[in-house]
Amino acid sequence: MKIASVTFFTEKEKGGGRTPAFAFNEYADLFNIECDVVEIHSHSDIEKLNKYDAIFFATPPRISNSCFKKISKPYALMIHDETDLDKYPTFRDMVAHKNCKCLVTIDHDGDYYKKFHKKRIFWHPCCSPLYLSTFKFASKDVNKILYAGRIVDWKNPQLFLDFCRKSYNTWGMFGKEYGNVQLEYDGAISQYDNMEQFAGQYDLFWDVCGTKDNKMLVKRVNLTAFEALANGMMPIVNKNAIPEALRGCFIETDPLNFDADELHKKIIEYRMNKEERFKKTIESLKISYASYQNVKKQVSKIFECLIEANIQKKDNSVSTLLREAADLFEKKNIEYGNAYKDHPRIMHMLLGEITLKTPEDYSRYTRISSIVAKLNRYAKNWPNGHEDSAADLIVFAGMLKEFHNGEEK
């Protein structure tokens, strides 16, 4: 099976509309699924998508509604913040199309988008898996706040400047010109590729989104916050928008009822012991929905949905049956994580060199093997576990006890 991971954003634009397409491709590599990032910028580009078995759209199309009607393959559609509903007029038609198999959202509860599609899959933060598995603490000696973003009117630039000047913070700004605020501009700062260029230069990252005119209706922390954290910067976020599971992880402030003195005090407290506080944040994230393992599981559900849709639309020819078998293998391998490769080594470690001679020997061995296989599958899904494997363990353990007690006939 081969999937197209689609972005409608150019290399120059980058940001949240482009990031998930590349992140999805990286997760495909982790799951051993063939996937290409495909850029779509015109109607003629759409035709190339039908060469793939399934499609992941990182955002709805920014071109006319007629374009996606040419697509004959199953697809998953991703929607980001609340403004996307107005920003992408194609969204409503595209999500209602029969080929749309799931709606991928960044809303943890899924309530905000429940009216649009019956199957919703949560994926957040939808950044590179590398950003969720690798964190670089900045030097203790760095004391500087970074402002970087494409949608600057949403990230309170004037508030940021006023705060920095009042509190004597040193700062850096990257983005666009906004009203009377002249921001340093070096092209559209990449929120996917170039956050590394700031590593070691800043210890704080301004990610205070949401204004009176542009409120955050869906509780979340932006992609840039996680990318900044991966490069040693502690995010400053809107406390009204942070999900309950992430409360206390970052430095929080209220942009609608802003208290500069309170925020300045929080920053001083962080900088007094920032290495320990930074590590504490990382440990908190590791047990939250935003951990690498949990996000990987979130993304696996998107792949499983597309693989299942691809299986259902096939005919019964021999070549199709072979492809279906391969698709089923890929789907189960996402869930079990190559457990079949580890199984022989585990059995050898447990039993060593043994000889099976009688039917009773084989009977005992097959039950032990089944128990080990289910334990392995359960462990591969840590920390959430695998409910079916847990239930199977009870059955196989009972079968082994039946044999052990001599009750088998």
C-alpha positions as CSV (number, residue, x, y, z in Angstrom):
1,M,0.0,0.0,0.0
2,K,1.3,3.5,-0.9
3,I,-0.1,6.7,0.7
4,A,0.2,10.3,-0.5
5,S,0.7,12.8,2.3
6,V,-0.6,16.1,0.8
7,T,0.2,19.7,1.5
8,F,-1.2,22.7,-0.3
9,F,1.5,25.0,1.2
10,T,4.7,25.9,-0.6
11,E,8.2,25.6,0.7
12,K,8.3,29.3,1.4
13,E,5.0,29.3,3.3
14,K,5.7,26.3,5.6
15,G,4.0,26.4,9.1
16,G,1.1,24.4,10.4
17,G,-0.4,23.8,7.0
18,R,2.7,22.0,5.8
19,T,4.2,20.5,9.0
20,P,1.7,17.6,9.4
21,A,2.3,16.4,5.9
22,F,6.0,15.8,6.5
23,A,5.4,14.6,10.1
24,F,2.9,12.0,8.7
25,N,5.5,10.8,6.2
26,E,8.0,10.3,9.1
27,Y,5.5,8.3,11.0
28,A,4.9,6.2,7.9
29,D,8.6,5.3,7.9
30,L,8.4,4.2,11.5
31,F,5.5,1.9,10.6
32,N,7.2,0.6,7.4
33,I,4.5,2.0,5.2
34,E,5.3,3.5,1.8
35,C,4.4,7.1,1.7
36,D,5.3,10.2,-0.4
37,V,4.9,13.9,0.5
38,V,3.0,15.4,-2.4
39,E,2.6,19.2,-3.0
40,I,-0.6,20.3,-4.7
41,H,-0.7,23.8,-6.1
42,S,-3.0,23.6,-9.1
43,H,-6.0,21.6,-10.5
44,S,-3.7,19.6,-12.8
45,D,-1.7,18.4,-9.8
46,I,-4.7,16.6,-8.3
47,E,-4.6,13.8,-11.0
48,K,-1.3,12.5,-9.6
49,L,-3.1,11.6,-6.3
50,N,-5.1,8.8,-8.0
51,K,-1.8,6.8,-8.5
52,Y,-1.8,6.2,-4.7
53,D,-3.9,3.7,-2.7
54,A,-4.9,6.3,-0.1
55,I,-4.4,10.0,0.7
56,F,-3.8,12.1,3.8
57,F,-4.6,15.8,3.5
58,A,-2.7,17.9,6.0
59,T,-5.3,20.7,5.4
60,P,-8.3,21.1,3.1
61,P,-7.6,22.3,-0.5
62,R,-7.1,26.0,-1.1
63,I,-8.2,25.6,-4.7
64,S,-11.8,25.2,-5.9
65,N,-14.3,22.5,-4.8
66,S,-14.3,20.8,-8.1
67,C,-10.7,19.6,-7.7
68,F,-11.2,17.0,-5.0
69,K,-14.1,15.5,-6.9
70,K,-11.6,14.0,-9.3
71,I,-10.1,11.9,-6.5
72,S,-11.2,8.3,-6.5
73,K,-9.2,7.0,-3.5
74,P,-10.1,7.0,0.2
75,Y,-8.6,9.8,2.2
76,A,-8.2,11.3,5.7
77,L,-8.7,15.0,6.1
78,M,-7.1,17.1,8.8
79,I,-8.5,20.3,10.3
80,H,-6.5,22.6,12.6
81,D,-7.7,25.7,14.4
82,E,-11.1,27.2,14.5
83,T,-10.3,29.7,11.7
84,D,-9.9,26.9,9.2
85,L,-13.6,26.6,8.8
86,D,-13.7,30.0,7.2
87,K,-10.2,29.8,5.7
88,Y,-10.9,26.7,3.6
89,P,-14.3,27.0,1.8
90,T,-13.7,23.5,0.4
91,F,-13.8,21.9,3.9
92,R,-17.5,21.2,4.3
93,D,-17.9,19.6,0.9
94,M,-14.7,17.6,1.2
95,V,-15.4,16.2,4.7
96,A,-18.9,15.1,3.6
97,H,-17.6,13.2,0.5
98,K,-18.0,9.4,0.6
99,N,-14.2,9.0,0.1
100,C,-13.5,10.9,3.3
101,K,-12.9,8.0,5.8
102,C,-12.0,10.1,8.9
103,L,-11.6,13.6,10.1
104,V,-8.3,14.2,11.9
105,T,-8.5,17.0,14.5
106,I,-6.4,18.6,17.2
107,D,-9.4,18.8,19.5
108,H,-8.7,16.4,22.3
109,D,-12.4,15.9,23.1
110,G,-13.5,16.0,19.5
111,D,-16.7,17.9,20.5
112,Y,-16.0,21.0,18.4
113,Y,-15.9,19.0,15.1
114,K,-18.4,16.1,15.9
115,K,-21.1,17.5,13.6
116,F,-18.8,17.2,10.6
117,H,-17.8,13.5,10.6
118,K,-18.8,10.4,12.5
119,K,-15.2,9.1,12.6
120,R,-12.8,11.6,14.2
121,I,-9.2,10.8,15.1
122,F,-7.3,13.0,17.4
123,W,-3.7,13.9,16.5
124,H,-1.8,16.5,18.5
125,P,0.8,17.7,18.6
126,C,1.1,16.9,14.8
127,C,4.8,17.8,14.6
128,S,7.8,15.6,13.7
129,P,8.2,12.6,15.9
130,L,11.7,13.7,16.5
131,Y,10.5,16.8,18.3
132,L,8.6,14.5,20.8
133,S,11.4,12.1,21.4
134,T,14.4,14.4,21.6
135,F,14.8,17.5,23.9
136,K,17.8,19.8,24.1
137,F,18.1,21.9,27.2
138,A,19.4,25.4,26.5
139,S,22.4,26.8,28.5
140,K,21.7,28.1,32.0
141,D,23.3,31.3,31.0
142,V,20.8,32.1,28.2
143,N,18.1,34.6,29.3
144,K,16.2,35.7,26.2
145,I,12.7,35.4,24.9
146,L,11.9,34.4,21.3
147,Y,8.8,35.5,19.3
148,A,8.4,33.6,16.0
149,G,5.3,32.9,14.0
150,R,3.4,33.4,10.7
151,I,0.1,34.5,12.1
152,V,1.4,37.3,14.1
153,D,-1.9,39.1,14.8
154,W,-3.0,35.9,16.6
155,K,0.1,35.7,18.8
156,N,-0.2,39.1,20.5
157,P,2.9,40.9,19.2
158,Q,2.2,44.2,20.7
159,L,1.6,42.6,24.1
160,F,4.9,40.8,23.7
161,L,6.8,44.0,23.0
162,D,5.2,46.0,25.7
163,F,5.9,43.2,28.2
164,C,9.5,42.8,27.2
165,R,10.2,46.6,27.4
166,K,8.5,46.9,30.8
167,S,10.2,43.9,32.3
168,Y,13.6,44.6,30.8
169,N,13.7,41.2,29.1
170,T,16.0,40.7,26.1
171,W,14.1,39.3,23.1
172,G,14.2,38.4,19.5
173,M,11.3,38.7,17.0
174,F,10.8,36.9,13.7
175,G,7.6,37.0,11.6
176,K,5.8,39.7,9.6
177,E,5.2,43.4,9.7
178,Y,2.2,44.0,12.0
179,G,0.6,47.5,12.2
180,N,3.1,49.9,13.8
181,V,5.2,47.0,15.1
182,Q,8.1,46.3,12.8
183,L,9.3,42.7,13.3
184,E,12.5,41.4,12.0
185,Y,11.7,39.5,8.9
186,D,13.9,37.0,7.1
187,G,11.2,35.3,5.0
188,A,8.5,33.1,6.5
189,I,10.1,31.4,9.5
190,S,9.7,27.7,9.1
191,Q,7.9,26.1,12.0
192,Y,9.0,22.7,10.9
193,D,12.6,22.8,9.6
194,N,14.2,25.9,11.2
195,M,13.4,26.0,14.9
196,E,16.8,24.4,15.4
197,Q,18.5,27.6,14.3
198,F,17.3,29.2,17.6
199,A,18.5,26.4,19.9
200,G,20.9,27.7,22.6
201,Q,20.1,31.3,21.8
202,Y,16.8,31.6,23.8
203,D,15.5,30.0,26.9
204,L,11.8,31.1,26.6
205,F,9.4,31.0,23.7
206,W,6.3,33.3,23.4
207,D,3.3,31.3,22.3
208,V,0.6,33.3,23.8
209,C,-2.2,32.9,21.2
210,G,-5.7,34.1,21.3
211,T,-7.0,37.6,21.3
212,K,-10.5,39.2,21.9
213,D,-11.1,39.1,18.1
214,N,-9.4,35.8,17.5
215,K,-10.3,33.5,20.5
216,M,-9.1,30.0,20.9
217,L,-12.2,27.8,21.0
218,V,-10.4,24.5,20.9
219,K,-8.1,23.8,23.9
220,R,-4.6,23.1,22.8
221,V,-1.0,24.1,22.7
222,N,0.4,25.1,19.3
223,L,2.9,23.1,17.3
224,T,5.5,25.7,17.8
225,A,5.4,25.3,21.6
226,F,6.5,21.6,21.3
227,E,9.1,22.5,18.6
228,A,10.5,25.2,20.9
229,L,10.6,22.8,23.8
230,A,12.5,20.3,21.8
231,N,15.1,23.0,21.2
232,G,15.5,24.0,24.8
233,M,13.0,26.8,25.1
234,M,10.2,26.9,27.7
235,P,6.9,28.0,26.1
236,I,4.8,30.8,27.5
237,V,1.2,29.9,26.7
238,N,-2.4,31.1,27.0
239,K,-3.7,29.6,30.3
240,N,-7.3,29.8,29.1
241,A,-6.5,27.5,26.1
242,I,-4.2,24.9,27.6
243,P,-5.8,21.3,27.9
244,E,-6.3,20.1,31.4
245,A,-3.8,17.2,30.9
246,L,-1.0,19.8,30.2
247,R,-1.8,22.3,33.0
248,G,1.4,23.2,34.9
249,C,3.7,21.9,32.2
250,F,4.5,25.4,30.7
251,I,4.6,29.0,31.9
252,E,1.0,30.2,31.7
253,T,-0.5,33.7,31.3
254,D,-3.8,35.3,30.4
255,P,-3.6,37.6,27.3
256,L,-7.2,38.9,27.8
257,N,-6.5,40.0,31.4
258,F,-2.8,40.4,31.2
259,D,-0.7,40.9,34.3
260,A,2.8,41.8,33.3
261,D,4.1,41.7,36.9
262,E,2.7,38.2,37.5
263,L,4.3,36.9,34.3
264,H,7.6,38.5,35.1
265,K,7.6,36.8,38.5
266,K,6.9,33.4,36.9
267,I,9.8,33.9,34.5
268,I,12.2,34.9,37.3
269,E,11.1,31.8,39.2
270,Y,11.7,29.6,36.2
271,R,15.1,31.1,35.5
272,M,16.2,30.5,39.1
273,N,16.0,26.8,38.7
274,K,15.2,26.3,35.0
275,E,17.1,23.1,34.3
276,E,15.2,21.2,36.9
277,R,11.9,22.8,35.9
278,F,12.6,22.0,32.2
279,K,13.3,18.4,33.1
280,K,10.1,18.3,35.1
281,T,8.1,19.5,32.1
282,I,9.6,16.8,29.9
283,E,8.7,14.1,32.5
284,S,5.2,15.4,32.7
285,L,4.8,15.3,28.9
286,K,6.0,11.7,28.8
287,I,2.9,10.6,30.8
288,S,0.4,12.8,28.9
289,Y,-1.4,12.4,25.6
290,A,1.4,14.5,24.0
291,S,4.1,11.9,24.7
292,Y,5.9,10.3,21.8
293,Q,4.4,6.9,22.4
294,N,0.8,8.2,22.8
295,V,1.1,10.4,19.7
296,K,2.5,7.5,17.7
297,K,-0.5,5.5,18.7
298,Q,-2.8,8.4,17.6
299,V,-1.2,8.5,14.2
300,S,-1.4,4.7,13.9
301,K,-5.2,5.0,14.0
302,I,-5.1,7.2,10.8
303,F,-3.0,4.6,9.0
304,E,-5.3,1.8,10.2
305,C,-8.4,3.7,8.9
306,L,-6.8,4.2,5.5
307,I,-5.6,0.6,5.2
308,E,-9.1,-0.7,6.2
309,A,-10.7,1.6,3.6
310,N,-8.3,0.3,1.0
311,I,-9.1,-3.3,1.8
312,Q,-12.9,-2.8,1.6
313,K,-12.9,-1.2,-1.9
314,K,-11.0,-4.1,-3.5
315,D,-12.3,-6.9,-5.7
316,N,-11.6,-10.7,-5.3
317,S,-8.9,-11.2,-7.9
318,V,-5.7,-13.1,-6.9
319,S,-3.6,-9.9,-7.2
320,T,-6.1,-8.0,-5.0
321,L,-6.1,-10.8,-2.4
322,L,-2.4,-10.6,-2.2
323,R,-2.5,-6.8,-1.8
324,E,-5.2,-7.2,0.9
325,A,-3.0,-9.7,2.7
326,A,-0.1,-7.2,2.6
327,D,-2.4,-4.4,3.8
328,L,-3.6,-6.6,6.7
329,F,0.0,-7.3,7.6
330,E,0.8,-3.6,7.6
331,K,-2.3,-2.8,9.7
332,K,-1.5,-5.5,12.3
333,N,2.2,-4.6,12.3
334,I,1.3,-1.0,13.4
335,E,-0.6,-2.5,16.3
336,Y,1.9,-5.2,17.2
337,G,5.2,-3.5,16.4
338,N,7.1,-6.4,14.7
339,A,6.3,-8.6,17.7
340,Y,6.7,-11.7,15.5
341,K,10.4,-11.0,15.0
342,D,11.0,-10.8,18.8
343,H,9.0,-13.9,19.6
344,P,11.6,-16.6,18.7
345,R,14.3,-14.8,20.7
346,I,12.1,-14.5,23.7
347,M,11.1,-18.2,23.6
348,H,14.8,-19.2,23.3
349,M,15.7,-17.1,26.3
350,L,12.9,-18.6,28.4
351,L,13.3,-22.3,27.4
352,G,16.8,-22.6,25.9
353,E,17.6,-25.7,23.9
354,I,14.6,-28.1,24.4
355,T,13.4,-31.2,22.6
356,L,9.7,-31.9,21.9
357,K,9.0,-35.6,21.6
358,T,5.4,-36.4,22.7
359,P,2.1,-34.8,21.8
360,E,2.0,-33.6,25.4
361,D,5.3,-31.8,25.0
362,Y,3.9,-30.0,21.9
363,S,0.6,-29.2,23.7
364,R,2.5,-27.6,26.7
365,Y,4.9,-25.7,24.3
366,T,2.1,-24.2,22.1
367,R,0.3,-22.8,25.1
368,I,3.4,-21.3,26.6
369,S,4.2,-19.8,23.2
370,S,0.7,-18.4,22.9
371,I,1.0,-16.7,26.3
372,V,4.4,-15.2,25.5
373,A,3.1,-13.9,22.1
374,K,0.2,-12.2,23.9
375,L,2.5,-10.7,26.6
376,N,4.8,-9.4,23.8
377,R,1.9,-7.8,22.0
378,Y,0.7,-6.2,25.2
379,A,4.2,-4.8,26.0
380,K,4.5,-3.4,22.4
381,N,1.5,-1.2,23.1
382,W,3.0,0.2,26.3
383,P,1.9,2.3,28.2
384,N,-1.7,1.8,27.1
385,G,-1.5,-2.0,26.7
386,H,-3.6,-4.1,24.4
387,E,-7.1,-5.2,25.7
388,D,-7.6,-8.2,23.4
389,S,-4.2,-9.6,24.3
390,A,-4.9,-9.2,28.0
391,A,-8.2,-11.1,27.5
392,D,-6.4,-13.8,25.5
393,L,-3.8,-14.2,28.2
394,I,-6.5,-15.3,30.6
395,V,-7.7,-18.0,28.2
396,F,-4.3,-19.4,27.4
397,A,-3.2,-19.4,31.0
398,G,-6.4,-21.4,31.8
399,M,-5.5,-23.8,29.0
400,L,-2.0,-24.2,30.4
401,K,-3.3,-24.8,33.9
402,E,-5.7,-27.4,32.5
403,F,-2.8,-29.3,31.0
404,H,-0.7,-28.8,34.2
405,N,-3.4,-30.3,36.4
406,G,-3.7,-33.3,34.1
407,E,-7.3,-32.5,33.2
408,E,-6.7,-32.6,29.4
409,K,-8.2,-35.6,27.6
